Amino acid sequence: MVAVDLDEGQVRMSMAATENPELWAFLKQLRLGVILTGTVAAIERFGVFVALDEGPDHPIHPGVGLITYPELSWTRFDAVTDVVAVGQRVSCEFLQFDTWNGEARLSLRATRPDPFQVFAEGITVGRTLSGRVTKVIPFGFFVQVAKGIEGFIRLREPAVAPGVVPEPEDVVRVGDEISVSVLEIDRDRRRLTLSQRSV
């Protein structure tokens, strides 16, 4: 039997699908974008299994549906249980079928508005915003400017003197409230580039 990854354009051979013709028939009839409902059956280190209302039980896993962590939410989360809990009812968008593992890959976040796109609708380059520093890394820092929306400032950008790149501690600390201006809004990659220098 054939396992198909629609995103990667890969075809793999698998014996798993042939062992359960009912499961194979169910996966094969699913179409991209269809909404499937079910109950969160288990939370694993690689994703969340969903027991779907329609279709067969899975012969090995707790559910036929699988939501990988990036497809759970548009915003960052510390723990999966901040987003879903075992026993919770969910509606998810079907992304692809994987007959290698006998799974329907699902997206929970696709059924909800993308907060970045909503935010980008009302923002223009050059606008000044207030925000809180949420994370400092060796080459820059992140600033939360709205709920679930963070922008990035490159560390070379707020230089203390020409040609001098400061250490992160010389610029900001996590929790600092600062004013920033919008340099760039990349809606395709969901990236917001900010500046302190131009405020």
C-alpha positions as CSV (number, residue, x, y, z in Angstrom):
1,M,0.0,0.0,0.0
2,V,1.1,3.6,-0.5
3,A,1.7,6.3,2.1
4,V,1.3,9.8,0.7
5,D,2.6,13.0,2.2
6,L,0.8,15.7,0.3
7,D,2.9,18.6,1.7
8,E,6.3,16.9,0.9
9,G,5.2,15.3,-2.3
10,Q,6.5,11.9,-1.1
11,V,5.2,8.4,-1.6
12,R,6.2,5.6,0.7
13,M,5.4,2.0,0.8
14,S,3.7,0.7,3.9
15,M,2.2,-2.5,5.2
16,A,0.3,-0.8,8.0
17,A,-2.5,0.5,5.7
18,T,-3.1,-2.9,4.1
19,E,-3.6,-4.4,7.6
20,N,-6.7,-2.2,8.1
21,P,-8.6,-1.7,4.9
22,E,-11.4,0.3,6.8
23,L,-8.8,2.8,8.1
24,W,-7.2,3.1,4.6
25,A,-10.6,3.7,3.0
26,F,-11.4,6.4,5.6
27,L,-8.1,8.2,5.2
28,K,-8.2,8.1,1.4
29,Q,-11.6,9.8,1.2
30,L,-10.7,12.8,3.3
31,R,-10.1,16.1,1.4
32,L,-7.9,19.0,2.3
33,G,-9.7,21.7,4.4
34,V,-12.6,19.5,5.6
35,I,-13.5,20.0,9.3
36,L,-13.4,16.9,11.5
37,T,-14.7,16.7,15.1
38,G,-13.6,14.4,17.9
39,T,-12.3,14.1,21.4
40,V,-8.7,14.6,22.6
41,A,-7.7,11.0,23.4
42,A,-4.0,11.4,24.5
43,I,-1.3,14.0,24.7
44,E,2.2,12.7,23.6
45,R,5.6,14.4,23.3
46,F,5.1,14.6,19.5
47,G,1.5,15.7,19.3
48,V,-2.1,15.2,20.4
49,F,-4.2,12.2,19.3
50,V,-7.9,12.8,18.5
51,A,-10.5,10.1,18.5
52,L,-12.6,11.2,15.5
53,D,-16.4,11.0,15.6
54,E,-16.5,9.6,12.1
55,G,-14.3,6.8,10.8
56,P,-12.7,3.7,12.4
57,D,-10.7,3.3,15.6
58,H,-7.0,3.2,15.2
59,P,-5.5,-0.3,15.7
60,I,-2.5,1.0,17.7
61,H,-2.9,4.7,18.6
62,P,-5.5,6.2,20.9
63,G,-7.0,8.1,17.9
64,V,-6.9,8.3,14.1
65,G,-6.4,12.1,14.2
66,L,-3.1,13.7,15.1
67,I,-2.4,17.4,15.8
68,T,1.3,18.2,15.9
69,Y,2.4,20.9,18.3
70,P,2.8,23.7,15.7
71,E,-0.8,23.1,14.6
72,L,-2.3,23.5,18.1
73,S,-2.2,27.3,18.4
74,W,-1.2,30.5,16.5
75,T,0.5,31.7,19.7
76,R,3.3,30.3,21.8
77,F,2.4,28.2,24.8
78,D,4.4,26.7,27.7
79,A,2.4,23.4,28.0
80,V,0.1,21.6,25.7
81,T,-2.5,21.6,28.5
82,D,-2.6,25.4,28.1
83,V,-4.4,24.7,24.8
84,V,-6.1,21.3,25.1
85,A,-7.0,18.6,27.7
86,V,-7.7,14.9,27.4
87,G,-11.5,14.5,27.0
88,Q,-11.9,17.9,25.4
89,R,-14.1,18.2,22.3
90,V,-12.3,19.8,19.3
91,S,-13.0,20.7,15.7
92,C,-10.0,20.6,13.4
93,E,-9.1,21.1,9.8
94,F,-7.8,18.1,7.9
95,L,-4.3,18.8,6.4
96,Q,-3.1,15.4,5.0
97,F,-3.4,11.7,5.4
98,D,-0.5,9.5,6.5
99,T,-1.0,5.9,5.8
100,W,2.5,5.0,7.1
101,N,1.2,5.7,10.6
102,G,-2.5,5.4,9.7
103,E,-3.2,9.0,10.8
104,A,-5.2,12.0,9.7
105,R,-3.0,15.0,10.3
106,L,-5.1,17.8,11.7
107,S,-4.9,21.5,12.6
108,L,-6.7,23.1,15.5
109,R,-5.3,26.6,14.8
110,A,-6.6,26.6,11.2
111,T,-10.1,26.7,12.6
112,R,-9.4,30.0,14.5
113,P,-8.5,33.5,13.3
114,D,-4.8,34.2,13.0
115,P,-4.2,37.0,15.5
116,F,-1.1,38.1,13.5
117,Q,-3.2,38.8,10.4
118,V,-5.9,40.6,12.4
119,F,-3.2,42.7,14.1
120,A,-1.4,43.4,10.7
121,E,-4.7,44.7,9.3
122,G,-4.7,47.7,11.7
123,I,-0.9,48.5,11.8
124,T,1.3,50.5,9.4
125,V,5.1,50.7,9.1
126,G,6.3,53.6,11.2
127,R,3.7,53.4,13.8
128,T,4.9,53.7,17.5
129,L,3.8,51.0,19.9
130,S,4.4,50.2,23.6
131,G,5.4,46.7,24.6
132,R,7.1,44.5,27.1
133,V,10.4,42.6,26.5
134,T,9.6,38.9,26.7
135,K,12.9,37.2,25.6
136,V,16.5,38.3,25.2
137,I,18.8,36.3,22.9
138,P,22.5,36.9,21.9
139,F,21.5,38.8,18.7
140,G,18.3,40.6,19.7
141,F,15.2,40.6,21.8
142,F,11.4,40.0,21.5
143,V,8.8,42.6,22.5
144,Q,5.1,41.7,23.0
145,V,3.1,44.6,21.5
146,A,-0.4,43.0,21.7
147,K,-1.8,39.8,23.1
148,G,-0.1,36.9,21.3
149,I,1.9,39.3,19.0
150,E,5.6,39.7,19.4
151,G,8.1,41.6,17.3
152,F,11.8,41.3,17.1
153,I,14.6,43.9,17.5
154,R,18.1,43.0,16.2
155,L,20.7,43.8,18.8
156,R,22.9,45.6,16.4
157,E,20.0,48.0,15.9
158,P,20.1,49.9,19.2
159,A,23.9,50.3,19.1
160,V,25.4,52.4,21.9
161,A,28.0,53.9,19.5
162,P,28.8,53.5,15.8
163,G,30.3,50.1,15.2
164,V,29.7,48.9,18.7
165,V,27.3,46.0,19.3
166,P,26.1,46.0,22.9
167,E,25.6,43.0,25.1
168,P,21.9,42.1,25.7
169,E,22.1,43.2,29.3
170,D,23.3,46.6,28.2
171,V,20.1,47.2,26.2
172,V,17.1,45.6,28.0
173,R,15.9,43.0,30.4
174,V,13.0,40.7,30.3
175,G,9.9,42.6,31.7
176,D,11.1,46.0,30.6
177,E,8.4,48.2,29.1
178,I,9.6,50.1,26.1
179,S,8.4,52.1,23.1
180,V,9.1,50.7,19.6
181,S,8.2,51.6,16.1
182,V,7.2,49.1,13.3
183,L,9.9,48.6,10.7
184,E,8.4,45.7,8.7
185,I,5.3,43.5,8.6
186,D,5.8,40.2,6.9
187,R,2.3,38.7,6.7
188,D,3.4,35.6,4.8
189,R,6.0,34.6,7.4
190,R,4.1,36.2,10.3
191,R,7.0,38.3,11.3
192,L,7.1,41.7,12.8
193,T,10.3,43.7,12.8
194,L,10.6,46.5,15.3
195,S,13.0,49.4,16.0
196,Q,13.9,51.3,19.2
197,R,16.2,53.7,17.5
198,S,13.5,55.4,15.4
199,V,11.1,56.1,18.4
